[in-house]
Amino acid sequence: MPLIALAVAALAIGFEQIIQWRYGPMGLIAFAVLTVGLKAKNTTMSGIGAVILVLLLSQSG
């Protein structure tokens, strides 16, 4: 069980670093808002984070 938790934490940190490297501070803020919204089960906050990430993804193409 600890190995699975360690692997999930490593993947989350890696994904966070990729978002920050690719989309800058705004991507990191959007990812943080999305994560906090999901953990708090707050649909408004997670929706705002998701919308910001989608907007950042659509600009890069």
mmJSON file of the N, C-alpha and C atoms, coordinates in Angstrom:
{"data_MODEL":{"atom_site":{
"group_PDB":["ATOM","ATOM","ATOM","ATOM","ATOM","ATOM","ATOM","ATOM","ATOM","ATOM","ATOM","ATOM","ATOM","ATOM","ATOM","ATOM","ATOM","ATOM","ATOM","ATOM","ATOM","ATOM","ATOM","ATOM","ATOM","ATOM","ATOM","ATOM","ATOM","ATOM","ATOM","ATOM","ATOM","ATOM","ATOM","ATOM","ATOM","ATOM","ATOM","ATOM","ATOM","ATOM","ATOM","ATOM","ATOM","ATOM","ATOM","ATOM","ATOM","ATOM","ATOM","ATOM","ATOM","ATOM","ATOM","ATOM","ATOM","ATOM","ATOM","ATOM","ATOM","ATOM","ATOM","ATOM","ATOM","ATOM","ATOM","ATOM","ATOM","ATOM","ATOM","ATOM","ATOM","ATOM","ATOM","ATOM","ATOM","ATOM","ATOM","ATOM","ATOM","ATOM","ATOM","ATOM","ATOM","ATOM","ATOM","ATOM","ATOM","ATOM","ATOM","ATOM","ATOM","ATOM","ATOM","ATOM","ATOM","ATOM","ATOM","ATOM","ATOM","ATOM","ATOM","ATOM","ATOM","ATOM","ATOM","ATOM","ATOM","ATOM","ATOM","ATOM","ATOM","ATOM","ATOM","ATOM","ATOM","ATOM","ATOM","ATOM","ATOM","ATOM","ATOM","ATOM","ATOM","ATOM","ATOM","ATOM","ATOM","ATOM","ATOM","ATOM","ATOM","ATOM","ATOM","ATOM","ATOM","ATOM","ATOM","ATOM","ATOM","ATOM","ATOM","ATOM","ATOM","ATOM","ATOM","ATOM","ATOM","ATOM","ATOM","ATOM","ATOM","ATOM","ATOM","ATOM","ATOM","ATOM","ATOM","ATOM","ATOM","ATOM","ATOM","ATOM","ATOM","ATOM","ATOM","ATOM","ATOM","ATOM","ATOM","ATOM","ATOM","ATOM","ATOM","ATOM","ATOM","ATOM","ATOM","ATOM","ATOM","ATOM","ATOM"],
"id":[1,2,3,4,5,6,7,8,9,10,11,12,13,14,15,16,17,18,19,20,21,22,23,24,25,26,27,28,29,30,31,32,33,34,35,36,37,38,39,40,41,42,43,44,45,46,47,48,49,50,51,52,53,54,55,56,57,58,59,60,61,62,63,64,65,66,67,68,69,70,71,72,73,74,75,76,77,78,79,80,81,82,83,84,85,86,87,88,89,90,91,92,93,94,95,96,97,98,99,100,101,102,103,104,105,106,107,108,109,110,111,112,113,114,115,116,117,118,119,120,121,122,123,124,125,126,127,128,129,130,131,132,133,134,135,136,137,138,139,140,141,142,143,144,145,146,147,148,149,150,151,152,153,154,155,156,157,158,159,160,161,162,163,164,165,166,167,168,169,170,171,172,173,174,175,176,177,178,179,180,181,182,183],
"type_symbol":["N","C","C","N","C","C","N","C","C","N","C","C","N","C","C","N","C","C","N","C","C","N","C","C","N","C","C","N","C","C","N","C","C","N","C","C","N","C","C","N","C","C","N","C","C","N","C","C","N","C","C","N","C","C","N","C","C","N","C","C","N","C","C","N","C","C","N","C","C","N","C","C","N","C","C","N","C","C","N","C","C","N","C","C","N","C","C","N","C","C","N","C","C","N","C","C","N","C","C","N","C","C","N","C","C","N","C","C","N","C","C","N","C","C","N","C","C","N","C","C","N","C","C","N","C","C","N","C","C","N","C","C","N","C","C","N","C","C","N","C","C","N","C","C","N","C","C","N","C","C","N","C","C","N","C","C","N","C","C","N","C","C","N","C","C","N","C","C","N","C","C","N","C","C","N","C","C","N","C","C","N","C","C"],
"label_atom_id":["N","CA","C","N","CA","C","N","CA","C","N","CA","C","N","CA","C","N","CA","C","N","CA","C","N","CA","C","N","CA","C","N","CA","C","N","CA","C","N","CA","C","N","CA","C","N","CA","C","N","CA","C","N","CA","C","N","CA","C","N","CA","C","N","CA","C","N","CA","C","N","CA","C","N","CA","C","N","CA","C","N","CA","C","N","CA","C","N","CA","C","N","CA","C","N","CA","C","N","CA","C","N","CA","C","N","CA","C","N","CA","C","N","CA","C","N","CA","C","N","CA","C","N","CA","C","N","CA","C","N","CA","C","N","CA","C","N","CA","C","N","CA","C","N","CA","C","N","CA","C","N","CA","C","N","CA","C","N","CA","C","N","CA","C","N","CA","C","N","CA","C","N","CA","C","N","CA","C","N","CA","C","N","CA","C","N","CA","C","N","CA","C","N","CA","C","N","CA","C","N","CA","C","N","CA","C","N","CA","C","N","CA","C"],
"label_alt_id":[null,null,null,null,null,null,null,null,null,null,null,null,null,null,null,null,null,null,null,null,null,null,null,null,null,null,null,null,null,null,null,null,null,null,null,null,null,null,null,null,null,null,null,null,null,null,null,null,null,null,null,null,null,null,null,null,null,null,null,null,null,null,null,null,null,null,null,null,null,null,null,null,null,null,null,null,null,null,null,null,null,null,null,null,null,null,null,null,null,null,null,null,null,null,null,null,null,null,null,null,null,null,null,null,null,null,null,null,null,null,null,null,null,null,null,null,null,null,null,null,null,null,null,null,null,null,null,null,null,null,null,null,null,null,null,null,null,null,null,null,null,null,null,null,null,null,null,null,null,null,null,null,null,null,null,null,null,null,null,null,null,null,null,null,null,null,null,null,null,null,null,null,null,null,null,null,null,null,null,null,null,null,null],
"label_comp_id":["MET","MET","MET","PRO","PRO","PRO","LEU","LEU","LEU","ILE","ILE","ILE","ALA","ALA","ALA","LEU","LEU","LEU","ALA","ALA","ALA","VAL","VAL","VAL","ALA","ALA","ALA","ALA","ALA","ALA","LEU","LEU","LEU","ALA","ALA","ALA","ILE","ILE","ILE","GLY","GLY","GLY","PHE","PHE","PHE","GLU","GLU","GLU","GLN","GLN","GLN","ILE","ILE","ILE","ILE","ILE","ILE","GLN","GLN","GLN","TRP","TRP","TRP","ARG","ARG","ARG","TYR","TYR","TYR","GLY","GLY","GLY","PRO","PRO","PRO","MET","MET","MET","GLY","GLY","GLY","LEU","LEU","LEU","ILE","ILE","ILE","ALA","ALA","ALA","PHE","PHE","PHE","ALA","ALA","ALA","VAL","VAL","VAL","LEU","LEU","LEU","THR","THR","THR","VAL","VAL","VAL","GLY","GLY","GLY","LEU","LEU","LEU","LYS","LYS","LYS","ALA","ALA","ALA","LYS","LYS","LYS","ASN","ASN","ASN","THR","THR","THR","THR","THR","THR","MET","MET","MET","SER","SER","SER","GLY","GLY","GLY","ILE","ILE","ILE","GLY","GLY","GLY","ALA","ALA","ALA","VAL","VAL","VAL","ILE","ILE","ILE","LEU","LEU","LEU","VAL","VAL","VAL","LEU","LEU","LEU","LEU","LEU","LEU","LEU","LEU","LEU","SER","SER","SER","GLN","GLN","GLN","SER","SER","SER","GLY","GLY","GLY"],
"label_asym_id":["A","A","A","A","A","A","A","A","A","A","A","A","A","A","A","A","A","A","A","A","A","A","A","A","A","A","A","A","A","A","A","A","A","A","A","A","A","A","A","A","A","A","A","A","A","A","A","A","A","A","A","A","A","A","A","A","A","A","A","A","A","A","A","A","A","A","A","A","A","A","A","A","A","A","A","A","A","A","A","A","A","A","A","A","A","A","A","A","A","A","A","A","A","A","A","A","A","A","A","A","A","A","A","A","A","A","A","A","A","A","A","A","A","A","A","A","A","A","A","A","A","A","A","A","A","A","A","A","A","A","A","A","A","A","A","A","A","A","A","A","A","A","A","A","A","A","A","A","A","A","A","A","A","A","A","A","A","A","A","A","A","A","A","A","A","A","A","A","A","A","A","A","A","A","A","A","A","A","A","A","A","A","A"],
"label_entity_id":["1","1","1","1","1","1","1","1","1","1","1","1","1","1","1","1","1","1","1","1","1","1","1","1","1","1","1","1","1","1","1","1","1","1","1","1","1","1","1","1","1","1","1","1","1","1","1","1","1","1","1","1","1","1","1","1","1","1","1","1","1","1","1","1","1","1","1","1","1","1","1","1","1","1","1","1","1","1","1","1","1","1","1","1","1","1","1","1","1","1","1","1","1","1","1","1","1","1","1","1","1","1","1","1","1","1","1","1","1","1","1","1","1","1","1","1","1","1","1","1","1","1","1","1","1","1","1","1","1","1","1","1","1","1","1","1","1","1","1","1","1","1","1","1","1","1","1","1","1","1","1","1","1","1","1","1","1","1","1","1","1","1","1","1","1","1","1","1","1","1","1","1","1","1","1","1","1","1","1","1","1","1","1"],
"label_seq_id":[1,1,1,2,2,2,3,3,3,4,4,4,5,5,5,6,6,6,7,7,7,8,8,8,9,9,9,10,10,10,11,11,11,12,12,12,13,13,13,14,14,14,15,15,15,16,16,16,17,17,17,18,18,18,19,19,19,20,20,20,21,21,21,22,22,22,23,23,23,24,24,24,25,25,25,26,26,26,27,27,27,28,28,28,29,29,29,30,30,30,31,31,31,32,32,32,33,33,33,34,34,34,35,35,35,36,36,36,37,37,37,38,38,38,39,39,39,40,40,40,41,41,41,42,42,42,43,43,43,44,44,44,45,45,45,46,46,46,47,47,47,48,48,48,49,49,49,50,50,50,51,51,51,52,52,52,53,53,53,54,54,54,55,55,55,56,56,56,57,57,57,58,58,58,59,59,59,60,60,60,61,61,61],
"pdbx_PDB_ins_code":[null,null,null,null,null,null,null,null,null,null,null,null,null,null,null,null,null,null,null,null,null,null,null,null,null,null,null,null,null,null,null,null,null,null,null,null,null,null,null,null,null,null,null,null,null,null,null,null,null,null,null,null,null,null,null,null,null,null,null,null,null,null,null,null,null,null,null,null,null,null,null,null,null,null,null,null,null,null,null,null,null,null,null,null,null,null,null,null,null,null,null,null,null,null,null,null,null,null,null,null,null,null,null,null,null,null,null,null,null,null,null,null,null,null,null,null,null,null,null,null,null,null,null,null,null,null,null,null,null,null,null,null,null,null,null,null,null,null,null,null,null,null,null,null,null,null,null,null,null,null,null,null,null,null,null,null,null,null,null,null,null,null,null,null,null,null,null,null,null,null,null,null,null,null,null,null,null,null,null,null,null,null,null],
"Cartn_x":[0.801,0.0,0.849,1.921,2.74,3.394,3.698,4.312,3.348,2.083,1.073,0.911,0.866,0.731,1.948,3.124,4.343,4.332,3.868,3.791,2.784,1.645,0.636,1.162,1.841,2.414,3.473,4.289,5.313,4.679,3.628,2.925,2.284,1.697,1.072,2.109,3.242,4.302,4.861,5.038,5.522,4.556,3.258,2.257,2.233,2.361,2.379,3.579,4.733,5.927,5.786,5.171,4.944,4.01,2.946,2.003,2.714,3.516,4.217,5.229,5.938,6.939,6.281,5.161,4.526,3.658,2.915,1.924,2.221,3.309,3.733,2.932,3.022,2.356,0.828,0.25,-1.207,-1.67,-0.897,-1.219,-1.121,-0.11,0.053,-1.097,-1.507,-2.631,-3.914,-4.136,-5.346,-5.344,-4.197,-4.094,-4.345,-3.824,-4.032,-5.499,-6.142,-7.567,-8.404,-8.066,-8.792,-8.608,-7.394,-7.114,-7.815,-7.748,-8.414,-9.928,-10.461,-11.895,-12.344,-11.535,-11.884,-11.79,-10.754,-10.6,-11.689,-12.105,-13.142,-14.542,-14.619,-15.896,-16.695,-15.975,-16.569,-16.584,-17.762,-17.853,-17.528,-17.832,-17.525,-16.021,-15.293,-13.848,-13.181,-13.6,-13.002,-13.379,-14.58,-14.987,-14.164,-13.874,-13.043,-11.64,-11.065,-9.738,-9.709,-10.752,-10.823,-10.964,-11.78,-11.969,-10.668,-9.95,-8.676,-7.69,-7.63,-6.725,-7.116,-8.405,-8.86,-8.505,-8.67,-8.298,-6.805,-6.003,-4.546,-4.176,-4.839,-4.57,-4.98,-6.085,-6.568,-5.709,-5.052,-4.192,-2.896,-2.399,-1.089,-1.104,-2.283,-2.361,-2.257],
"Cartn_y":[-1.203,0.0,1.274,1.357,2.57,2.789,1.704,1.832,2.477,2.13,2.729,4.209,4.552,5.962,6.768,6.177,6.848,7.063,6.059,6.175,7.24,7.29,8.3,9.698,9.838,11.143,11.573,10.639,10.965,11.384,10.693,11.076,12.45,12.734,14.047,15.161,14.949,15.964,16.141,15.031,15.111,15.855,15.569,16.253,17.741,18.065,19.465,20.203,19.547,20.165,20.369,19.411,19.545,20.71,20.827,21.936,23.266,23.349,24.607,24.926,23.926,24.162,24.581,23.953,24.198,25.452,25.693,26.773,27.868,27.764,28.827,28.882,30.006,30.151,30.037,30.498,30.414,28.959,28.129,26.703,26.052,26.455,25.917,26.348,27.6,28.093,27.358,27.175,26.47,25.033,24.368,22.992,22.919,23.894,23.917,24.151,25.079,25.355,24.12,23.451,22.227,21.15,20.964,19.944,20.242,21.48,21.852,21.698,22.085,21.941,20.491,19.61,18.191,17.597,17.972,17.434,17.952,19.21,19.799,19.485,18.802,18.485,19.754,20.777,22.057,22.161,22.006,21.968,23.311,24.399,25.722,25.919,25.592,25.779,24.833,23.586,22.655,23.011,23.548,23.995,25.172,26.102,27.259,26.8,25.908,25.383,24.649,23.852,23.11,24.047,25.085,26.036,26.77,27.172,27.862,26.941,25.674,24.737,24.517,24.412,24.225,25.442,26.63,27.833,27.874,27.478,27.447,26.393,25.242,24.202,24.605,25.321,25.718,26.826,27.627,28.701,28.15,27.048,26.564,25.869,25.513,24.765,25.603],
"Cartn_z":[0.0,0.0,0.0,0.822,0.78,-0.585,-1.289,-2.607,-3.593,-3.52,-4.399,-4.081,-2.807,-2.41,-2.859,-2.768,-3.21,-4.725,-5.46,-6.917,-7.337,-6.679,-6.994,-6.673,-5.564,-5.194,-6.208,-6.655,-7.65,-8.969,-9.378,-10.609,-10.487,-9.344,-9.139,-9.177,-8.541,-8.545,-9.947,-10.665,-12.041,-12.942,-12.807,-13.617,-13.29,-12.016,-11.596,-12.187,-12.222,-12.794,-14.305,-14.982,-16.431,-16.71,-15.928,-16.101,-15.884,-14.834,-14.548,-15.651,-16.147,-17.181,-18.495,-18.827,-20.123,-20.116,-19.029,-19.006,-17.998,-17.288,-16.389,-15.099,-14.424,-13.127,-13.216,-14.31,-14.431,-14.512,-15.17,-15.226,-13.867,-13.1,-11.757,-10.85,-10.965,-10.166,-10.546,-11.849,-12.297,-11.799,-11.861,-11.377,-9.876,-9.135,-7.686,-7.342,-8.06,-7.809,-8.136,-9.231,-9.607,-8.549,-8.065,-7.061,-5.742,-5.295,-4.037,-4.175,-5.316,-5.541,-5.521,-6.108,-6.1,-4.703,-3.965,-2.606,-1.671,-1.867,-1.016,-1.53,-2.669,-3.326,-3.591,-4.026,-4.372,-5.893,-6.478,-7.932,-8.573,-7.893,-8.449,-8.584,-7.536,-7.551,-8.554,-8.584,-9.528,-10.961,-11.159,-12.491,-12.977,-12.1,-12.465,-12.837,-12.05,-12.359,-13.683,-13.949,-15.207,-16.401,-16.268,-17.366,-17.676,-16.64,-16.868,-17.577,-17.153,-17.816,-19.272,-19.539,-20.922,-21.767,-21.209,-21.947,-22.232,-21.277,-21.496,-22.541,-22.506,-23.487,-24.881,-25.004,-26.334,-26.945,-26.138,-26.653,-27.222,-26.672,-27.074,-28.433,-28.928,-30.189,-31.355],
"occupancy":[1.0,1.0,1.0,1.0,1.0,1.0,1.0,1.0,1.0,1.0,1.0,1.0,1.0,1.0,1.0,1.0,1.0,1.0,1.0,1.0,1.0,1.0,1.0,1.0,1.0,1.0,1.0,1.0,1.0,1.0,1.0,1.0,1.0,1.0,1.0,1.0,1.0,1.0,1.0,1.0,1.0,1.0,1.0,1.0,1.0,1.0,1.0,1.0,1.0,1.0,1.0,1.0,1.0,1.0,1.0,1.0,1.0,1.0,1.0,1.0,1.0,1.0,1.0,1.0,1.0,1.0,1.0,1.0,1.0,1.0,1.0,1.0,1.0,1.0,1.0,1.0,1.0,1.0,1.0,1.0,1.0,1.0,1.0,1.0,1.0,1.0,1.0,1.0,1.0,1.0,1.0,1.0,1.0,1.0,1.0,1.0,1.0,1.0,1.0,1.0,1.0,1.0,1.0,1.0,1.0,1.0,1.0,1.0,1.0,1.0,1.0,1.0,1.0,1.0,1.0,1.0,1.0,1.0,1.0,1.0,1.0,1.0,1.0,1.0,1.0,1.0,1.0,1.0,1.0,1.0,1.0,1.0,1.0,1.0,1.0,1.0,1.0,1.0,1.0,1.0,1.0,1.0,1.0,1.0,1.0,1.0,1.0,1.0,1.0,1.0,1.0,1.0,1.0,1.0,1.0,1.0,1.0,1.0,1.0,1.0,1.0,1.0,1.0,1.0,1.0,1.0,1.0,1.0,1.0,1.0,1.0,1.0,1.0,1.0,1.0,1.0,1.0,1.0,1.0,1.0,1.0,1.0,1.0],
"B_iso_or_equiv":[0.0,0.0,0.0,0.0,0.0,0.0,0.0,0.0,0.0,0.0,0.0,0.0,0.0,0.0,0.0,0.0,0.0,0.0,0.0,0.0,0.0,0.0,0.0,0.0,0.0,0.0,0.0,0.0,0.0,0.0,0.0,0.0,0.0,0.0,0.0,0.0,0.0,0.0,0.0,0.0,0.0,0.0,0.0,0.0,0.0,0.0,0.0,0.0,0.0,0.0,0.0,0.0,0.0,0.0,0.0,0.0,0.0,0.0,0.0,0.0,0.0,0.0,0.0,0.0,0.0,0.0,0.0,0.0,0.0,0.0,0.0,0.0,0.0,0.0,0.0,0.0,0.0,0.0,0.0,0.0,0.0,0.0,0.0,0.0,0.0,0.0,0.0,0.0,0.0,0.0,0.0,0.0,0.0,0.0,0.0,0.0,0.0,0.0,0.0,0.0,0.0,0.0,0.0,0.0,0.0,0.0,0.0,0.0,0.0,0.0,0.0,0.0,0.0,0.0,0.0,0.0,0.0,0.0,0.0,0.0,0.0,0.0,0.0,0.0,0.0,0.0,0.0,0.0,0.0,0.0,0.0,0.0,0.0,0.0,0.0,0.0,0.0,0.0,0.0,0.0,0.0,0.0,0.0,0.0,0.0,0.0,0.0,0.0,0.0,0.0,0.0,0.0,0.0,0.0,0.0,0.0,0.0,0.0,0.0,0.0,0.0,0.0,0.0,0.0,0.0,0.0,0.0,0.0,0.0,0.0,0.0,0.0,0.0,0.0,0.0,0.0,0.0,0.0,0.0,0.0,0.0,0.0,0.0],
"pdbx_formal_charge":[null,null,null,null,null,null,null,null,null,null,null,null,null,null,null,null,null,null,null,null,null,null,null,null,null,null,null,null,null,null,null,null,null,null,null,null,null,null,null,null,null,null,null,null,null,null,null,null,null,null,null,null,null,null,null,null,null,null,null,null,null,null,null,null,null,null,null,null,null,null,null,null,null,null,null,null,null,null,null,null,null,null,null,null,null,null,null,null,null,null,null,null,null,null,null,null,null,null,null,null,null,null,null,null,null,null,null,null,null,null,null,null,null,null,null,null,null,null,null,null,null,null,null,null,null,null,null,null,null,null,null,null,null,null,null,null,null,null,null,null,null,null,null,null,null,null,null,null,null,null,null,null,null,null,null,null,null,null,null,null,null,null,null,null,null,null,null,null,null,null,null,null,null,null,null,null,null,null,null,null,null,null,null],
"auth_seq_id":[1,1,1,2,2,2,3,3,3,4,4,4,5,5,5,6,6,6,7,7,7,8,8,8,9,9,9,10,10,10,11,11,11,12,12,12,13,13,13,14,14,14,15,15,15,16,16,16,17,17,17,18,18,18,19,19,19,20,20,20,21,21,21,22,22,22,23,23,23,24,24,24,25,25,25,26,26,26,27,27,27,28,28,28,29,29,29,30,30,30,31,31,31,32,32,32,33,33,33,34,34,34,35,35,35,36,36,36,37,37,37,38,38,38,39,39,39,40,40,40,41,41,41,42,42,42,43,43,43,44,44,44,45,45,45,46,46,46,47,47,47,48,48,48,49,49,49,50,50,50,51,51,51,52,52,52,53,53,53,54,54,54,55,55,55,56,56,56,57,57,57,58,58,58,59,59,59,60,60,60,61,61,61],
"auth_comp_id":["MET","MET","MET","PRO","PRO","PRO","LEU","LEU","LEU","ILE","ILE","ILE","ALA","ALA","ALA","LEU","LEU","LEU","ALA","ALA","ALA","VAL","VAL","VAL","ALA","ALA","ALA","ALA","ALA","ALA","LEU","LEU","LEU","ALA","ALA","ALA","ILE","ILE","ILE","GLY","GLY","GLY","PHE","PHE","PHE","GLU","GLU","GLU","GLN","GLN","GLN","ILE","ILE","ILE","ILE","ILE","ILE","GLN","GLN","GLN","TRP","TRP","TRP","ARG","ARG","ARG","TYR","TYR","TYR","GLY","GLY","GLY","PRO","PRO","PRO","MET","MET","MET","GLY","GLY","GLY","LEU","LEU","LEU","ILE","ILE","ILE","ALA","ALA","ALA","PHE","PHE","PHE","ALA","ALA","ALA","VAL","VAL","VAL","LEU","LEU","LEU","THR","THR","THR","VAL","VAL","VAL","GLY","GLY","GLY","LEU","LEU","LEU","LYS","LYS","LYS","ALA","ALA","ALA","LYS","LYS","LYS","ASN","ASN","ASN","THR","THR","THR","THR","THR","THR","MET","MET","MET","SER","SER","SER","GLY","GLY","GLY","ILE","ILE","ILE","GLY","GLY","GLY","ALA","ALA","ALA","VAL","VAL","VAL","ILE","ILE","ILE","LEU","LEU","LEU","VAL","VAL","VAL","LEU","LEU","LEU","LEU","LEU","LEU","LEU","LEU","LEU","SER","SER","SER","GLN","GLN","GLN","SER","SER","SER","GLY","GLY","GLY"],
"auth_asym_id":["A","A","A","A","A","A","A","A","A","A","A","A","A","A","A","A","A","A","A","A","A","A","A","A","A","A","A","A","A","A","A","A","A","A","A","A","A","A","A","A","A","A","A","A","A","A","A","A","A","A","A","A","A","A","A","A","A","A","A","A","A","A","A","A","A","A","A","A","A","A","A","A","A","A","A","A","A","A","A","A","A","A","A","A","A","A","A","A","A","A","A","A","A","A","A","A","A","A","A","A","A","A","A","A","A","A","A","A","A","A","A","A","A","A","A","A","A","A","A","A","A","A","A","A","A","A","A","A","A","A","A","A","A","A","A","A","A","A","A","A","A","A","A","A","A","A","A","A","A","A","A","A","A","A","A","A","A","A","A","A","A","A","A","A","A","A","A","A","A","A","A","A","A","A","A","A","A","A","A","A","A","A","A"],
"auth_atom_id":["N","CA","C","N","CA","C","N","CA","C","N","CA","C","N","CA","C","N","CA","C","N","CA","C","N","CA","C","N","CA","C","N","CA","C","N","CA","C","N","CA","C","N","CA","C","N","CA","C","N","CA","C","N","CA","C","N","CA","C","N","CA","C","N","CA","C","N","CA","C","N","CA","C","N","CA","C","N","CA","C","N","CA","C","N","CA","C","N","CA","C","N","CA","C","N","CA","C","N","CA","C","N","CA","C","N","CA","C","N","CA","C","N","CA","C","N","CA","C","N","CA","C","N","CA","C","N","CA","C","N","CA","C","N","CA","C","N","CA","C","N","CA","C","N","CA","C","N","CA","C","N","CA","C","N","CA","C","N","CA","C","N","CA","C","N","CA","C","N","CA","C","N","CA","C","N","CA","C","N","CA","C","N","CA","C","N","CA","C","N","CA","C","N","CA","C","N","CA","C","N","CA","C","N","CA","C","N","CA","C","N","CA","C"],
"pdbx_PDB_model_num":[1,1,1,1,1,1,1,1,1,1,1,1,1,1,1,1,1,1,1,1,1,1,1,1,1,1,1,1,1,1,1,1,1,1,1,1,1,1,1,1,1,1,1,1,1,1,1,1,1,1,1,1,1,1,1,1,1,1,1,1,1,1,1,1,1,1,1,1,1,1,1,1,1,1,1,1,1,1,1,1,1,1,1,1,1,1,1,1,1,1,1,1,1,1,1,1,1,1,1,1,1,1,1,1,1,1,1,1,1,1,1,1,1,1,1,1,1,1,1,1,1,1,1,1,1,1,1,1,1,1,1,1,1,1,1,1,1,1,1,1,1,1,1,1,1,1,1,1,1,1,1,1,1,1,1,1,1,1,1,1,1,1,1,1,1,1,1,1,1,1,1,1,1,1,1,1,1,1,1,1,1,1,1]
}}}
